[in-house]
Amino acid sequence: EGPAGTGKTETTKDLAKALARQCVVFNCSDSLDYLTMAKFFKGLAASGAWACFDEFNRIDLEVLSVVAQQILEIQIAVKNKVKTFVFEGSELPLRVTCNVFITMNPG
């Protein structure tokens, strides 16, 4: 968390580059719903990519609650080092290199 323009997203992208990981930056808005986020998370889990959700605080609180649960499901699967897991009704392969980063701007 920090003021806009201080390098939060760039730092995440630079870390991914240094570790040879794909990092997808996604600009959040209040129009996001949990189904859209679930599709995004499915891709991350299956590919092993990283995501940086920029301005995460713009997501509606109701959606944020579900998204937090979705991220937790993936984190538990990674922690347990499973090869596949069920996420939002789909069985997915899991690449444990997947990761989620968020940035938030005050306001």
Rosetta silent file (secondary structure, phi, psi, omega in degrees, C-alpha in Angstrom):
SEQUENCE: EGPAGTGKTETTKDLAKALARQCVVFNCSDSLDYLTMAKFFKGLAASGAWACFDEFNRIDLEVLSVVAQQILEIQIAVKNKVKTFVFEGSELPLRVTCNVFITMNPG
SCORE:     score description
SCORE:     0.000 S_00000001
   1 L     0.000  140.558  177.362    0.000    0.000    0.000 S_00000001
   2 L   172.022  174.014 -178.260    1.220    3.466   -0.790 S_00000001
   3 L   -60.907  153.708  177.578    0.753    6.589   -2.849 S_00000001
   4 L   -60.928  144.043  175.561    0.275    6.329   -6.600 S_00000001
   5 L    81.959   13.629 -178.041    3.463    6.413   -8.623 S_00000001
   6 L   -98.244    1.258  173.060    5.800    5.015   -5.978 S_00000001
   7 L    97.897   17.818 -178.873    6.677    1.815   -7.840 S_00000001
   8 H   -62.519  -50.203 -178.931    4.513   -0.866   -6.222 S_00000001
   9 H   -69.084  -42.565 -179.831    3.522   -2.508   -9.494 S_00000001
  10 H   -62.325  -36.523  177.647    6.935   -2.004  -11.102 S_00000001
  11 H   -63.612  -42.422  177.593    8.626   -3.668   -8.130 S_00000001
  12 H   -62.682  -45.833  178.980    6.392   -6.721   -8.525 S_00000001
  13 H   -62.383  -40.967  179.519    7.091   -6.863  -12.261 S_00000001
  14 H   -65.480  -39.976  177.840   10.847   -6.506  -11.682 S_00000001
  15 H   -63.427  -43.791  177.920   10.845   -9.317   -9.106 S_00000001
  16 H   -60.424  -43.900  179.673    8.991  -11.582  -11.524 S_00000001
  17 H   -62.532  -42.634  179.956   11.469  -10.769  -14.269 S_00000001
  18 H   -63.251  -29.774 -179.111   14.433  -11.473  -11.978 S_00000001
  19 L  -100.104    9.080  178.693   12.941  -14.892  -11.140 S_00000001
  20 L    57.668   46.031  177.174   11.936  -15.644  -14.761 S_00000001
  21 L  -114.804  142.596  173.452    8.211  -15.688  -13.989 S_00000001
  22 L   -74.110  133.817  178.783    5.424  -14.413  -16.180 S_00000001
  23 E  -127.758  122.157  179.232    3.615  -11.574  -14.417 S_00000001
  24 E  -104.495  124.406  178.289    0.250  -10.298  -15.610 S_00000001
  25 E   -96.163  129.589 -177.664   -0.828   -6.885  -14.345 S_00000001
  26 E  -124.696  119.874  178.755   -4.580   -6.447  -13.986 S_00000001
  27 E   -84.241  115.975 -175.685   -6.101   -3.038  -13.252 S_00000001
  28 L   -78.967  153.857  175.648   -9.019   -3.555  -10.883 S_00000001
  29 L  -146.821  170.243 -179.386  -12.282   -1.651  -11.008 S_00000001
  30 L   -74.587   -4.676  178.793  -15.602   -1.617   -9.202 S_00000001
  31 L   -91.809   -1.632  178.547  -17.186   -3.447  -12.138 S_00000001
  32 L   -69.647  143.603  172.790  -15.278   -6.688  -11.462 S_00000001
  33 L  -122.259  168.394 -174.102  -17.267   -9.681  -10.280 S_00000001
  34 H   -68.557  -25.715  178.076  -16.129  -12.889   -8.623 S_00000001
  35 H   -69.176  -40.364  176.159  -16.786  -14.980  -11.753 S_00000001
  36 H   -62.898  -43.931  179.488  -14.373  -12.863  -13.787 S_00000001
  37 H   -64.620  -38.124  179.448  -11.790  -13.158  -11.032 S_00000001
  38 H   -61.295  -41.472  177.854  -12.319  -16.934  -10.853 S_00000001
  39 H   -60.974  -42.361  179.424  -11.501  -17.249  -14.569 S_00000001
  40 H   -62.858  -46.512 -179.160   -8.344  -15.253  -14.009 S_00000001
  41 H   -64.457  -35.639  177.347   -7.330  -17.385  -11.012 S_00000001
  42 H   -59.608  -44.817  178.620   -7.927  -20.609  -12.963 S_00000001
  43 H   -63.463  -41.105  179.156   -5.452  -19.457  -15.571 S_00000001
  44 H   -63.201  -48.204 -177.377   -2.889  -18.480  -12.964 S_00000001
  45 H   -62.063  -40.954 -177.067   -3.124  -21.772  -11.086 S_00000001
  46 H   -76.241  -28.942 -176.337   -2.852  -23.854  -14.249 S_00000001
  47 H   -95.580  -22.779 -176.472   -0.014  -21.827  -15.809 S_00000001
  48 L    82.230   11.657 -178.586    2.056  -21.032  -12.736 S_00000001
  49 L   -77.956  168.784  173.592    2.103  -17.333  -13.639 S_00000001
  50 E  -103.655  152.681  172.683    2.029  -14.411  -11.261 S_00000001
  51 E  -129.474  141.640  172.881   -0.631  -11.724  -11.182 S_00000001
  52 E  -117.705  111.022  179.386   -0.415   -8.214   -9.831 S_00000001
  53 E   -90.024  104.202 -175.102   -3.857   -6.816   -9.112 S_00000001
  54 E   -82.785  137.353 -178.501   -3.361   -3.069   -9.292 S_00000001
  55 L    55.935   49.004 -178.257   -5.610   -0.816   -7.199 S_00000001
  56 H   -56.236  -30.402 -177.599   -7.210   -3.838   -5.527 S_00000001
  57 H   -67.180   -7.983  178.038   -9.079   -1.539   -3.130 S_00000001
  58 H   -79.146  -14.996 -178.714  -11.386   -0.481   -6.010 S_00000001
  59 L   -70.921  139.330  177.924  -13.156   -3.869   -5.940 S_00000001
  60 L   -59.095  145.712 -177.109  -16.576   -3.849   -4.207 S_00000001
  61 H   -58.831  -38.328 -179.349  -16.511   -5.263   -0.681 S_00000001
  62 H   -63.224  -40.405  178.882  -19.019   -8.008   -1.494 S_00000001
  63 H   -71.703  -39.756 -178.798  -16.813   -9.227   -4.351 S_00000001
  64 H   -57.888  -37.818  179.219  -13.667   -8.798   -2.276 S_00000001
  65 H   -61.932  -44.732  179.861  -14.951  -11.279    0.301 S_00000001
  66 H   -69.163  -41.061  179.876  -15.417  -14.003   -2.338 S_00000001
  67 H   -61.257  -40.157  177.762  -12.082  -13.185   -3.993 S_00000001
  68 H   -59.755  -40.632  177.608  -10.310  -13.589   -0.652 S_00000001
  69 H   -66.237  -39.929  179.216  -11.802  -17.098   -0.353 S_00000001
  70 H   -62.997  -44.305  178.544  -10.740  -17.927   -3.916 S_00000001
  71 H   -63.371  -40.566  179.099   -7.153  -16.857   -3.217 S_00000001
  72 H   -60.948  -41.452  178.126   -7.179  -18.878    0.005 S_00000001
  73 H   -58.322  -43.912  179.455   -8.248  -22.022   -1.883 S_00000001
  74 H   -67.394  -42.090  179.645   -5.290  -21.663   -4.233 S_00000001
  75 H   -61.387  -40.140  178.541   -2.884  -20.945   -1.367 S_00000001
  76 H   -65.163  -41.917  178.312   -4.009  -24.070    0.463 S_00000001
  77 H   -62.587  -42.361  177.835   -3.538  -26.169   -2.672 S_00000001
  78 H   -63.781  -45.320 -179.733   -0.023  -24.749   -3.143 S_00000001
  79 H   -59.464  -39.096 -178.688    0.821  -25.322    0.526 S_00000001
  80 L   -83.699   -1.718  176.588   -0.322  -28.951    0.274 S_00000001
  81 L    53.517   43.487  178.987    1.684  -29.416   -2.951 S_00000001
  82 L   -80.920  155.247  178.317   -1.177  -31.115   -4.779 S_00000001
  83 L   -83.892  -35.461  177.207   -0.951  -31.850   -8.511 S_00000001
  84 E  -137.492  159.542  175.883   -4.621  -31.014   -9.161 S_00000001
  85 E  -155.157  160.274  179.398   -7.395  -29.372   -7.178 S_00000001
  86 E   -94.928  125.879 -178.653  -11.042  -28.438   -7.559 S_00000001
  87 E  -135.144  120.663  179.936  -11.633  -24.719   -7.963 S_00000001
  88 L    49.909   41.946  175.158  -15.055  -23.201   -8.609 S_00000001
  89 L    84.676    1.141  179.647  -16.369  -26.565   -9.816 S_00000001
  90 E  -118.771  137.141  173.200  -13.475  -27.362  -12.180 S_00000001
  91 E   -84.498  125.168 -174.813  -10.615  -29.762  -11.612 S_00000001
  92 E  -123.402  147.027  168.030   -7.422  -27.931  -12.510 S_00000001
  93 E   -71.604  151.211 -179.702   -3.766  -28.803  -12.734 S_00000001
  94 L  -121.753  125.636  171.069   -1.740  -26.768  -10.249 S_00000001
  95 L  -106.592  116.798 -170.480    1.651  -25.254  -10.886 S_00000001
  96 L   -69.092   -3.399  176.592    2.960  -24.184   -7.509 S_00000001
  97 L   -79.289   -7.936 -179.468    4.830  -21.203   -8.953 S_00000001
  98 L   -62.511  148.658 -178.561    1.538  -19.281   -9.242 S_00000001
  99 E  -157.697  153.032 -179.410    1.306  -16.240   -7.031 S_00000001
 100 E  -125.270  128.201  174.986   -0.955  -13.259   -6.418 S_00000001
 101 E  -120.785  148.049  177.169    0.222   -9.771   -5.530 S_00000001
 102 E  -129.008  148.222  170.929   -1.989   -6.788   -4.839 S_00000001
 103 L  -123.129  148.086  179.034   -1.366   -3.063   -4.786 S_00000001
 104 L  -136.982  138.553  174.880   -3.571   -0.521   -3.103 S_00000001
 105 L  -106.911  139.549  179.569   -3.614    3.239   -3.287 S_00000001
 106 L   -64.277  151.451  176.629   -4.936    5.255   -0.354 S_00000001
 107 L   129.550    0.000    0.000   -8.225    7.003   -0.809 S_00000001
